[in-house]
Amino acid sequence: MVSDKNNVKMLLQRAVLVLERIEDRFSTAIPEPDWSAPAYLWRRQGQTGYLQAVDNPHVVNLDDLHAIDEQKLLLERNTRQFIQGLPANNALLWGSRGTGKSSLVKALLGEFRDQGLRLVEVDRQDLHQLPDIVRQLQTRQEHYVIFTDDLSFESDDASYKHLKALLDGSVAAPPENILIYATSNRRHLIPEYMQENLEARPVNCEIHHSETVEEKISLSERFGLWLSFYPFDQNTYLAITEHWLLHYGLKLTGEAWEEALRYALARGSRSGRVANQFARDWAGRQRLR
């Protein structure tokens, strides 16, 4: 008797789950994308999602990005190959915060928008829906860069496998009109621990990583283009600060120079982002006077 009640309870629970999934899928119609937009945000909706058009995206000027000339050259060239239908690589931009990784990707939209480049931003927690995103984009004539900012995974997070499959690990060939550009503070995207290095073993005088390390490295290696971003020194920071002050019609005077250094010290970072933030603050204060 108790067993029958338990079985009925389990069946009811499963029925509720099935009804919830059906309701999520059909209660709200999935809107048709506005294919005239230059950029999109992927929005989750139920078990799937939709492309939300961004008619006025945050476009950065390439000339405003300083001290990363080599990175600009390589990513711009890779993107130019892509939009011209030539072989090109998925790209991983990794390194110090505030050094222009995400700004560089945004700048490409302004540079190549008229040539058919489109940007689709996807949050890390929605990467499991990449197959749905690709399904909508792969038949289009435009060229799409799927952009994931601040990408990283915890040790027990298996969602990175969806990204691995799209990069280079599936039976299906990757679409020719889609690339993935990701930014991260971690070179291998997943935490690395000392214990994992201790598990390395010598084989015929060669060092072989543990299976755990190999699994982590295999994700980042699927990006054909690696771009490294390093912290700025004080002179570079001040040069970028001067550029942004000139943008607001001001000069890097002695007072502004000292304030810029204090501003960076308070934030513990001399980055392009901090330089831009200081210039905004300083320009606002001067005009407020």
HELIX and SHEET records of a PDB file:
HELIX    1   1 VAL A    2  PHE A   26  1                                  25    
HELIX    2   2 LEU A   62  ASP A   64  5                                   3    
HELIX    3   3 ASP A   69  ILE A   83  1                                  15    
HELIX    4   4 LYS A  101  PHE A  112  1                                  12    
HELIX    5   5 ARG A  113  GLN A  115  5                                   3    
HELIX    6   6 ARG A  124  GLN A  129  5                                   6    
HELIX    7   7 LEU A  130  LEU A  137  1                                   8    
HELIX    8   8 TYR A  160  ASP A  168  1                                   9    
HELIX    9   9 MET A  194  LEU A  198  1                                   5    
HELIX   10  10 GLU A  211  SER A  220  1                                  10    
HELIX   11  11 GLN A  234  HIS A  247  1                                  14    
HELIX   12  12 GLY A  254  ARG A  267  1                                  14    
HELIX   13  13 GLY A  272  LEU A  288  1                                  17    
SHEET    1   A 7 THR A  48  VAL A  54  0                                        
SHEET    2   A 7 ALA A  39  GLN A  45 -1                                        
SHEET    3   A 7 LEU A 117  GLU A 121  1                                        
SHEET    4   A 7 HIS A 143  THR A 148  1                                        
SHEET    5   A 7 ILE A 178  SER A 184  1                                        
SHEET    6   A 7 ALA A  91  GLY A  95  1                                        
SHEET    7   A 7 LEU A 225  PHE A 229  1                                        
SHEET    1   B 2 ARG A 201  VAL A 203  0                                        
SHEET    2   B 2 GLU A 206  HIS A 208 -1                                        
END                                                                             
